[in-house]
Amino acid sequence: MSLLVKGGTVVNADHSQRADVLIEGDKIVAVGTDLNAPEDAEVHDASGCYVMPGGIDPHTHMQLPFMGTVASEDFYTGTRAALAGGTTMIIDFVIPAPQQDVMEAWETWNGWAEKACADYSFHVAITWWDDSVGQAMETLATEKGVNSFKHFLAYKGAIMADDSVLAKSFHKARELGAICTVHAENGELIAHLQQEMLKMGITGPEGHPLSRPSELEGEAAERAITFADVMNVPLYIVHNSCKESVDAIARARAQGQRVFGEALAGHMLIDDSVYQNKDWDTAAHYVMSPPFRPKGHQEAIWAALQAGTLQTTATDHACFCTSQKRMGHNNFTQIPNGTAGVEDRMHVLWHHGVNAGRLTENEFVAATSANTAKIFNIYPRKGAILAGADADLVIWDPERKRTISKDSHHMNIDFNIFEGWEVTGTNRTTIAQGKVVYHDGELNVTEGAGRYIPRPTFPPYYQAVEKARQDTLPKPVDRMG
């Protein structure tokens, strides 16, 4: 089956051009003007629209077992919603429980993901350590296409990695040519502050941000950056929510360190006033970690994205319905952490980024797909509209409007953190693996159609990292006698 997208403006991260896109099977075979297609080709007129790579969300949590419950979104409903919003690939997380065999967790998550209808890949969290964990990392990197390992510096008593785990895991990742990723919050101080809030009688959702001030995110970011610097390993810091964290990344990058940063659409647009809502359910739905920050931090994140300090955007999509949030009705520390957004990321970032003059359309593509593909070594298979690339793209109508609502979204959750927001600029058509899976409000997806995408180790920037490491290796002093 051939498909021709005709008459649009093709937008890649590095340039835009008026061009047609010819697709055969699941690949793009040509990009150019006045392309001819086979007689039986399906033709989509993209006149007046942008044709862009499908989004890649590098941070989702489908079907996540967490805090005594399981996220309401599974890999089918979650990737279905992603496709409706113009995102054609997710990178989710395998998160072993403490002392759980890492390969056992890997197999479990892979089983859950078999129902995905969009392409997917996995980061793997390192939550504990013995020799078997190092062996699992090697198996995952050399046989399973995993090139990123996650470390939680928060969630004491559960999945938090201490300094010993960081040192061993970072060292092993460097050997394997993998990138280390970090959730940067100081778990020890958070645990202390949570108890302080409860002692003060603060049991509602407002206690969540009070127990996780931005200084604790900044400290943890600095600590992770120091570990990565000493261990000579590239570092990717997820969901930067505050000025302290992005400033730490900026300092490290200014000194030549390979540190990458991610921003969440929610953190860029929502402030901590949501926790003051008089309706407990509404306030609780915004409980996520790191929390939404006071006014001012949002502009710092936008500025960091514009400056290149942050490179990617994500959602940390983890859905918990109202009944699940109420598990912490009398104790905010028991409210399952997580918000939704995989369907809305592209729309709110276009509206508040491109329409507001914060981003060009090329920078939008970089932030929503291309940079993720480059950092995690699947470019240009993903993140580009080029001959030979996967046929994952969106036809984006810059004039079309959409009002975001829980009543019309496709995500499996009874709340939307962007409820009632009107955005201008939406995907008219989503094409994944060369098939039209969304068009004019109608989804046409197949459970299980999503493919696992392996990601090779030693991405191009690793060559520079390794050369610099070799040039600075300490040497013993040659002494006489």
Order of alpha helices (4+ residues) and beta strands (2+ residues): beta-beta-beta-beta-beta-beta-beta-beta-alpha-beta-alpha-beta-alpha-beta-alpha-beta-alpha-alpha-alpha-beta-alpha-beta-alpha-alpha-alpha-beta-alpha-alpha-alpha-alpha-beta-beta-beta-beta-alpha
